[in-house]
Amino acid sequence: MDLVLVLVAVVALIVVATTVLKTHPFLALLLGAFLAAFGFRMPLGDIVATITGGFGGILGGIGIVIVLGTVIGVVLERSGAAVTMAEVVIRVLGQRFPTLTISVIGFIVSIPVFCDSGYVILNSLKESIARRTSTSMVAMSVALATGLFATHTLVPPTPGPIAAAGNLGLTDQLGLVILVGLLVAVVAAGVGLLWANRFTEAEPEGEGAEELTAAAEEFESFKERYGTLPGPVAALAPILVPILLICLGSVAALPAAPLGDGTPADLVRFFGEPVVALLVGLALALLLVRPGADGTRRESFRDAVTDGVTAAAPILLITGAGGAFGAVIQATEIGDYLGSNLSELGIGVLMPFLVAAALKSAQGSSTVALVTTSALVAPLLGDIGMDSDLGRVLVVMAIGAGAMTVSHANDSYFWVVTQFSRMSVAQAYRAQTAATLVMGLSAAAVTWVLSLVLV
C-alpha cells in the first residue's frame, strides 16, 4: 500500500507542477522520476542508471522517428503537399464530418504502426484538413489520437496485442484476434470520436496556439501562397510509401513467416523498420522541395531539416523524460503488488482489464501493460473461466482495453499528442486523457458483454 501512495503522490505532483505551477513538462517529469525513485527506496546506485536508461530507451525506439516525421512534415507543409493531401482525402471521404475522416485514417494506419509514429506521420494531414474545413484543432487532434490508439492496443500486428496473444497461447489464432479486435476497436474509436466532438468549439491553449488558430481561419489565403500545388501522387508518396513499407514489414515479421525466411523477406523486414521507412519517405519528400534563393533545392531542404530538428527537440526531451519516469516505476515492485491483489477479485474477464489499467496508469507504456498483464494472467485463465480459444481472445481484448486506460503524464504518447497539437497540459488532460478513459471503459464493457454471450 505504501508503494501505491507514493505513486499517487508523485503523479499528483507532476500534474500540479505542469498545470498550476506552469513548470516545463520535461523538468516536472524528470523531478518526478527522482522523487519516485527515492520514495520507492530504490538503491542509490541504481537511480541515475535507471533514469538515464529509461530516457535513452524510449528515445531509441521513437526518437529518430519523431525527428524524421517532423522533418517530413515541414517539407510537406512548405511545399503545399499537405494541402494537396487534405484535398484528396476530403474529396474521397467528404468534408461534412472531418473528425470522422481523420479518425478513420488513424484507425487504419495504427494497425501496423505504433500510435506515436502514426501521429507524427499524420500530424500535417490533420492540420491541413482542420484548416480546409475550419474545424477545431483540439477536436481534430483528439479524433486522430483516439483513432490511432484504438487499434494500437487491440489489433495485431501491432507489437503489444500480438505479444499478448502469444503469451496467452493464441499464436495460431491471430486471425480470430484480429477479427474480434477490429470489432472492439471500432467501438472504442467511435466513443473516442464522440468525445473529440465535444471540443469542436475549443481552440488550443498551448504555446503557438495563436498562430495555429490564425492559419486555420485563413485557409484559402494560406493555400494560395503556394501557387501550383504538388500532384496527389507526389504529395501522398512521402507518407503512404513509409506506411506501406511498415505494413509489409509487419506482415513479414508475423510468426507464420508468410513471406518466407530468405533474402527478399529480410529486405522487406528491413525496409519495414519505421526508421528506414521514414528515411525513404524523407527521400521522396526531397522531390517536393521548392528551389531556394540560390535556384537549387539544397538550401531549402537544409532549412527544412534545421527547422524540423528544432521543432522536434522539445518533444524529444519531454518524451524521454516520460520514459525515464516510466522506467523508475517498472523497476519497482508496484506492478507485482497491483497484479497479485487485483487477480483475487473474482470478476471474470474484467480482472485482466483492471490489472492492465493499473499497470498502464502506473508506468505509462501500453505495450508494457499488454505484455506484463498477459504473462501474469495466463496461468489464471481457468480460474476466471476464460481458458477456451475465444475466452483467451476476449482476455486479449480486456487487456488491450486496460492498456489504453489512461494515457497521462507518464505516457510518451500523451506528450506527443500534447506537443504536436499545441494543447496546454491542462487542456490535454480534459481532452486526451479523458478520451482514453471513456475508450477503455467502453472497450471493457463490450468485451464483458461478449464474454457473457459467447463464453
C-alpha positions as CSV (number, residue, x, y, z in Angstrom):
1,M,0.0,0.0,0.0
2,D,2.9,2.4,0.7
3,L,4.1,1.9,-2.9
4,V,0.6,2.9,-4.2
5,L,0.5,6.0,-2.0
6,V,4.0,7.1,-3.2
7,L,2.9,6.6,-6.9
8,V,-0.3,8.6,-6.4
9,A,1.6,11.4,-4.7
10,V,4.3,11.6,-7.4
11,V,1.7,11.6,-10.2
12,A,-0.3,14.3,-8.4
13,L,2.9,16.4,-8.1
14,I,3.6,16.1,-11.8
15,V,0.0,17.2,-12.6
16,V,0.2,20.1,-10.2
17,A,3.7,21.2,-11.4
18,T,2.7,21.2,-15.1
19,T,-0.8,22.7,-14.7
20,V,-0.7,25.0,-11.7
21,L,2.9,25.9,-11.4
22,K,3.4,26.0,-15.2
23,T,6.7,24.0,-14.9
24,H,8.0,22.7,-18.2
25,P,6.9,19.0,-18.5
26,F,10.5,17.9,-19.1
27,L,11.6,19.2,-15.7
28,A,8.4,18.0,-13.9
29,L,8.8,14.5,-15.3
30,L,12.5,14.4,-14.5
31,L,11.9,15.6,-10.9
32,G,9.0,13.1,-10.6
33,A,11.3,10.3,-11.7
34,F,13.8,11.1,-9.0
35,L,11.2,11.6,-6.3
36,A,9.6,8.3,-7.2
37,A,13.0,6.5,-7.0
38,F,13.6,7.9,-3.6
39,G,10.0,7.2,-2.5
40,F,10.2,3.6,-3.6
41,R,13.6,3.2,-1.8
42,M,15.5,2.3,-4.9
43,P,19.2,1.7,-4.2
44,L,21.0,5.0,-4.7
45,G,23.5,3.4,-7.1
46,D,20.7,2.3,-9.4
47,I,18.7,5.6,-9.6
48,V,20.7,7.5,-12.2
49,A,21.3,4.4,-14.3
50,T,17.6,3.6,-14.3
51,I,16.5,7.2,-15.2
52,T,19.1,7.6,-18.0
53,G,18.4,4.2,-19.3
54,G,14.7,4.9,-19.4
55,F,15.3,8.2,-21.1
56,G,17.6,6.7,-23.7
57,G,15.4,3.5,-24.1
58,I,12.3,5.4,-25.1
59,L,14.1,7.7,-27.5
60,G,15.9,4.8,-29.0
61,G,12.5,3.4,-30.1
62,I,10.7,6.6,-31.1
63,G,13.3,9.4,-31.1
64,I,14.6,9.1,-34.7
65,V,11.0,8.5,-35.9
66,I,9.9,11.8,-34.3
67,V,12.7,13.7,-35.9
68,L,12.3,12.2,-39.4
69,G,8.5,12.6,-39.2
70,T,8.8,16.2,-38.1
71,V,11.2,17.0,-41.0
72,I,8.9,15.3,-43.5
73,G,6.0,17.3,-42.0
74,V,8.0,20.6,-42.5
75,V,8.7,19.7,-46.1
76,L,5.1,18.7,-46.8
77,E,3.9,22.0,-45.2
78,R,6.3,24.2,-47.1
79,S,5.8,22.5,-50.5
80,G,2.0,22.6,-50.2
81,A,1.9,18.8,-50.3
82,A,-0.1,18.7,-47.0
83,V,-2.7,20.9,-48.6
84,T,-2.9,18.5,-51.6
85,M,-3.3,15.6,-49.2
86,A,-6.1,17.3,-47.4
87,E,-7.9,18.0,-50.7
88,V,-7.6,14.3,-51.8
89,V,-8.8,12.9,-48.5
90,I,-11.7,15.3,-48.3
91,R,-12.6,14.5,-51.9
92,V,-12.7,10.8,-51.2
93,L,-14.3,10.8,-47.7
94,G,-16.2,14.1,-47.8
95,Q,-15.9,17.2,-45.7
96,R,-19.1,17.2,-43.7
97,F,-17.5,15.2,-40.9
98,P,-13.8,16.0,-40.8
99,T,-13.2,14.5,-37.3
100,L,-14.7,11.2,-38.6
101,T,-12.4,11.3,-41.6
102,I,-9.2,11.8,-39.6
103,S,-10.3,9.2,-37.0
104,V,-10.8,6.6,-39.7
105,I,-7.4,7.4,-41.2
106,G,-5.8,6.9,-37.8
107,F,-7.7,3.7,-37.1
108,I,-6.3,2.1,-40.3
109,V,-2.8,3.4,-40.0
110,S,-2.2,2.2,-36.4
111,I,-2.9,-1.4,-37.2
112,P,0.7,-1.9,-38.3
113,V,2.2,1.3,-37.0
114,F,2.9,2.5,-33.4
115,C,0.5,5.2,-32.5
116,D,3.3,7.5,-31.6
117,S,4.8,7.1,-35.1
118,G,1.4,7.3,-36.7
119,Y,0.6,10.6,-35.0
120,V,3.8,12.1,-36.1
121,I,3.3,10.9,-39.7
122,L,-0.3,12.1,-39.9
123,N,0.1,15.4,-38.0
124,S,0.5,17.5,-41.1
125,L,-2.5,15.9,-42.7
126,K,-4.6,16.5,-39.6
127,E,-3.7,20.2,-39.6
128,S,-4.4,20.6,-43.3
129,I,-7.9,19.1,-43.0
130,A,-8.6,21.3,-40.0
131,R,-7.6,24.4,-41.9
132,R,-9.5,23.3,-45.0
133,T,-12.7,22.7,-43.0
134,S,-12.3,25.4,-40.3
135,T,-12.5,22.6,-37.7
136,S,-11.2,22.9,-34.2
137,M,-7.6,21.7,-33.9
138,V,-8.4,20.3,-30.5
139,A,-11.2,18.1,-31.8
140,M,-9.1,17.0,-34.8
141,S,-6.2,16.1,-32.6
142,V,-8.3,14.0,-30.2
143,A,-10.1,12.3,-33.1
144,L,-6.7,11.4,-34.7
145,A,-5.2,10.3,-31.4
146,T,-8.1,8.1,-30.4
147,G,-8.4,6.5,-33.8
148,L,-4.7,5.6,-33.7
149,F,-4.9,4.4,-30.0
150,A,-7.9,2.1,-30.6
151,T,-6.1,-0.3,-33.0
152,H,-2.7,0.2,-31.4
153,T,-3.9,-1.6,-28.2
154,L,-6.4,-4.1,-29.7
155,V,-5.4,-5.3,-33.2
156,P,-2.3,-7.3,-34.3
157,P,0.2,-7.0,-35.8
158,T,0.9,-4.0,-33.5
159,P,3.5,-5.5,-31.2
160,G,1.6,-5.2,-27.9
161,P,-1.5,-7.2,-28.9
162,I,0.5,-9.7,-30.8
163,A,2.7,-10.3,-27.8
164,A,-0.3,-10.6,-25.5
165,A,-1.8,-13.2,-27.9
166,G,1.4,-15.2,-27.9
167,N,1.6,-15.2,-24.1
168,L,-2.0,-16.5,-24.0
169,G,-1.3,-19.3,-26.4
170,L,-3.0,-17.7,-29.4
171,T,-0.2,-17.8,-31.9
172,D,-2.2,-20.0,-34.3
173,Q,-5.4,-17.9,-33.7
174,L,-4.2,-14.5,-34.8
175,G,-6.9,-14.2,-37.4
176,L,-9.6,-14.5,-34.7
177,V,-7.7,-12.0,-32.5
178,I,-7.7,-9.5,-35.4
179,L,-11.4,-10.1,-36.2
180,V,-12.6,-9.6,-32.7
181,G,-10.0,-6.8,-32.1
182,L,-11.4,-4.8,-35.1
183,L,-14.9,-5.2,-33.7
184,V,-13.9,-3.9,-30.2
185,A,-11.6,-1.2,-31.6
186,V,-14.5,0.2,-33.8
187,V,-16.5,0.7,-30.6
188,A,-13.5,2.3,-28.8
189,A,-12.7,4.6,-31.7
190,G,-16.3,5.6,-32.0
191,V,-16.5,6.6,-28.4
192,G,-13.2,8.4,-28.8
193,L,-14.7,10.3,-31.8
194,L,-17.8,11.3,-29.8
195,W,-15.6,12.6,-27.0
196,A,-13.5,14.5,-29.6
197,N,-16.6,16.1,-31.0
198,R,-17.2,17.7,-27.5
199,F,-14.3,20.0,-28.3
200,T,-15.5,21.3,-31.7
201,E,-15.7,24.9,-30.3
202,A,-12.3,24.7,-28.4
203,E,-9.0,26.1,-29.6
204,P,-5.5,25.0,-28.5
205,E,-4.3,26.8,-25.3
206,G,-0.6,25.8,-25.5
207,E,2.4,27.6,-26.9
208,G,2.0,28.5,-30.6
209,A,-1.8,28.2,-30.5
210,E,-2.4,31.7,-31.7
211,E,-0.5,31.1,-35.0
212,L,-2.3,27.8,-35.4
213,T,-5.7,29.3,-35.0
214,A,-5.0,32.1,-37.4
215,A,-3.8,29.7,-40.0
216,A,-7.0,27.7,-39.6
217,E,-9.1,30.7,-40.1
218,E,-7.3,31.8,-43.2
219,F,-7.0,28.6,-45.1
220,E,-7.8,30.0,-48.6
221,S,-5.1,32.6,-48.4
222,F,-2.8,30.0,-46.8
223,K,-3.4,27.8,-49.8
224,E,-3.0,30.5,-52.4
225,R,0.5,31.4,-51.3
226,Y,1.9,28.1,-52.6
227,G,0.9,28.8,-56.2
228,T,1.0,25.5,-58.1
229,L,0.5,22.6,-55.6
230,P,2.1,19.2,-56.0
231,G,0.1,16.4,-57.6
232,P,-1.7,13.9,-55.4
233,V,0.8,11.0,-56.1
234,A,3.8,13.1,-55.3
235,A,2.2,14.7,-52.3
236,L,1.0,11.4,-50.8
237,A,4.1,9.3,-51.5
238,P,6.2,10.6,-48.5
239,I,3.5,9.3,-46.2
240,L,1.9,6.4,-48.0
241,V,5.1,4.7,-49.0
242,P,6.5,4.6,-45.4
243,I,3.2,3.3,-44.2
244,L,3.1,0.6,-46.9
245,L,6.7,-0.4,-46.1
246,I,5.9,-0.7,-42.4
247,C,2.7,-2.7,-43.1
248,L,4.7,-5.1,-45.3
249,G,7.4,-5.4,-42.7
250,S,4.8,-6.2,-40.0
251,V,3.4,-9.0,-42.3
252,A,6.8,-10.4,-43.0
253,A,7.6,-10.4,-39.2
254,L,4.5,-12.5,-38.3
255,P,5.2,-15.8,-36.5
256,A,3.9,-17.7,-39.5
257,A,6.5,-16.0,-41.7
258,P,4.1,-15.6,-44.7
259,L,6.9,-14.2,-46.9
260,G,9.4,-16.9,-46.0
261,D,12.8,-16.6,-44.5
262,G,15.0,-15.8,-47.5
263,T,16.7,-12.6,-48.5
264,P,13.6,-11.0,-50.1
265,A,11.8,-11.4,-46.7
266,D,14.8,-10.0,-44.9
267,L,14.7,-6.9,-47.2
268,V,11.0,-6.4,-46.6
269,R,11.6,-6.6,-42.8
270,F,14.5,-4.2,-43.1
271,F,12.6,-1.6,-45.1
272,G,9.6,-2.1,-42.9
273,E,11.5,-0.8,-39.8
274,P,9.9,2.6,-39.0
275,V,13.3,4.4,-39.1
276,V,14.2,3.0,-42.6
277,A,10.7,3.5,-43.9
278,L,10.7,7.2,-42.9
279,L,14.1,7.7,-44.4
280,V,12.6,6.5,-47.7
281,G,9.7,8.9,-47.1
282,L,12.2,11.7,-46.5
283,A,13.9,10.9,-49.8
284,L,10.6,11.2,-51.5
285,A,9.8,14.4,-49.7
286,L,13.1,15.9,-51.1
287,L,11.5,15.8,-54.5
288,L,8.8,18.2,-53.3
289,V,11.2,20.8,-52.0
290,R,10.9,24.1,-53.9
291,P,14.1,25.8,-55.2
292,G,15.5,28.4,-52.8
293,A,17.1,31.8,-53.4
294,D,20.1,30.1,-55.0
295,G,18.0,28.4,-57.6
296,T,18.6,24.9,-56.1
297,R,16.7,22.7,-53.7
298,R,19.8,22.3,-51.4
299,E,19.3,25.4,-49.3
300,S,15.5,24.9,-48.9
301,F,16.0,21.3,-47.9
302,R,18.7,22.3,-45.4
303,D,16.4,24.9,-43.9
304,A,13.5,22.4,-43.6
305,V,15.7,19.9,-41.9
306,T,17.0,22.5,-39.5
307,D,13.5,23.7,-38.6
308,G,12.3,20.2,-38.3
309,V,15.0,19.2,-35.8
310,T,14.4,22.4,-33.9
311,A,10.7,21.7,-33.6
312,A,11.3,18.1,-32.6
313,A,13.8,19.0,-29.8
314,P,11.3,19.8,-27.0
315,I,9.1,16.8,-28.0
316,L,12.2,14.5,-27.7
317,L,13.1,15.9,-24.3
318,I,9.6,15.5,-22.9
319,T,9.1,12.1,-24.4
320,G,12.5,10.9,-23.0
321,A,11.6,12.3,-19.5
322,G,8.3,10.4,-19.6
323,G,10.3,7.2,-20.5
324,A,12.6,7.9,-17.5
325,F,9.7,8.2,-15.2
326,G,8.2,5.0,-16.5
327,A,11.5,3.2,-16.1
328,V,11.6,4.0,-12.4
329,I,8.1,2.7,-12.0
330,Q,8.9,-0.5,-13.9
331,A,12.0,-1.1,-11.7
332,T,9.9,-1.3,-8.5
333,E,7.6,-4.0,-7.1
334,I,4.4,-2.0,-7.6
335,G,3.4,-3.9,-10.7
336,D,3.6,-7.3,-8.9
337,Y,1.7,-5.8,-6.0
338,L,-1.1,-4.5,-8.1
339,G,-1.4,-7.6,-10.1
340,S,-1.4,-10.1,-7.2
341,N,-4.1,-8.1,-5.3
342,L,-6.4,-7.4,-8.3
343,S,-6.2,-11.0,-9.5
344,E,-8.0,-12.2,-6.4
345,L,-11.2,-10.2,-7.0
346,G,-13.0,-13.0,-9.0
347,I,-14.6,-10.7,-11.6
348,G,-14.0,-12.8,-14.7
349,V,-12.7,-11.0,-17.8
350,L,-12.8,-7.6,-16.1
351,M,-9.9,-8.8,-13.9
352,P,-7.3,-8.6,-16.7
353,F,-8.8,-5.2,-17.6
354,L,-8.2,-3.9,-14.1
355,V,-4.7,-5.3,-13.9
356,A,-3.7,-3.8,-17.3
357,A,-5.4,-0.5,-16.5
358,A,-3.5,-0.3,-13.2
359,L,-0.2,-1.1,-14.9
360,K,-0.9,1.4,-17.8
361,S,-1.8,4.2,-15.4
362,A,1.2,3.4,-13.2
363,Q,4.0,3.2,-15.7
364,G,2.7,4.7,-18.9
365,S,3.5,2.2,-21.6
366,S,0.6,0.4,-23.3
367,T,2.9,-2.2,-24.7
368,V,4.4,-3.0,-21.3
369,A,0.9,-3.2,-19.8
370,L,-0.2,-5.6,-22.6
371,V,2.9,-7.9,-22.3
372,T,3.1,-7.9,-18.5
373,T,-0.6,-8.4,-17.8
374,S,-0.9,-11.2,-20.4
375,A,2.1,-13.1,-18.8
376,L,0.6,-12.5,-15.3
377,V,-3.0,-13.7,-16.1
378,A,-2.0,-16.6,-18.4
379,P,-1.9,-19.2,-15.5
380,L,-5.2,-17.8,-14.1
381,L,-7.4,-18.3,-17.2
382,G,-9.0,-21.4,-15.8
383,D,-9.8,-19.7,-12.5
384,I,-11.7,-16.9,-14.3
385,G,-13.4,-19.2,-16.8
386,M,-11.6,-18.0,-19.9
387,D,-9.5,-20.9,-20.9
388,S,-11.1,-21.6,-24.3
389,D,-9.7,-20.1,-27.5
390,L,-12.5,-17.5,-27.7
391,G,-12.1,-16.8,-24.0
392,R,-8.4,-16.2,-24.4
393,V,-9.1,-13.8,-27.3
394,L,-11.5,-11.9,-25.1
395,V,-8.8,-11.7,-22.4
396,V,-6.5,-10.1,-25.0
397,M,-9.3,-7.6,-25.7
398,A,-9.8,-6.9,-22.0
399,I,-6.0,-6.4,-21.5
400,G,-6.0,-4.1,-24.6
401,A,-8.8,-2.1,-23.1
402,G,-6.9,-1.7,-19.9
403,A,-3.7,-0.8,-21.8
404,M,-5.5,2.4,-23.0
405,T,-6.7,3.4,-19.6
406,V,-5.4,6.0,-19.2
407,S,-2.9,8.0,-21.2
408,H,-1.5,10.7,-18.9
409,A,1.8,12.4,-17.8
410,N,3.9,9.2,-17.7
411,D,3.0,8.1,-21.2
412,S,5.1,9.3,-24.1
413,Y,2.1,9.2,-26.4
414,F,0.3,11.8,-24.2
415,W,3.3,14.2,-24.7
416,V,3.5,13.5,-28.4
417,V,-0.2,14.4,-28.8
418,T,0.0,17.4,-26.5
419,Q,3.1,18.9,-28.1
420,F,2.1,18.3,-31.7
421,S,-1.4,19.6,-31.1
422,R,-0.3,22.8,-29.2
423,M,-2.7,21.9,-26.4
424,S,-1.8,23.0,-22.9
425,V,-1.2,20.2,-20.4
426,A,-4.5,21.0,-18.5
427,Q,-6.4,21.0,-21.8
428,A,-4.8,17.7,-22.8
429,Y,-5.9,16.1,-19.5
430,R,-9.5,17.2,-20.3
431,A,-9.4,16.1,-23.9
432,Q,-6.9,13.3,-24.5
433,T,-6.6,11.7,-21.1
434,A,-10.4,11.7,-20.5
435,A,-10.9,10.3,-24.0
436,T,-8.7,7.3,-23.3
437,L,-10.6,6.7,-20.1
438,V,-14.0,6.5,-21.8
439,M,-12.5,4.5,-24.7
440,G,-11.0,1.9,-22.2
441,L,-14.2,1.6,-20.3
442,S,-16.3,1.2,-23.4
443,A,-14.0,-1.4,-24.8
444,A,-14.0,-3.3,-21.5
445,A,-17.8,-3.2,-21.4
446,V,-18.1,-4.6,-24.9
447,T,-15.6,-7.4,-24.0
448,W,-17.5,-8.2,-20.9
449,V,-20.8,-8.5,-22.8
450,L,-19.2,-10.7,-25.4
451,S,-17.8,-12.9,-22.6
452,L,-21.3,-13.3,-21.2
453,V,-22.8,-14.3,-24.6
454,L,-20.0,-16.3,-26.2
455,V,-18.0,-18.0,-23.4
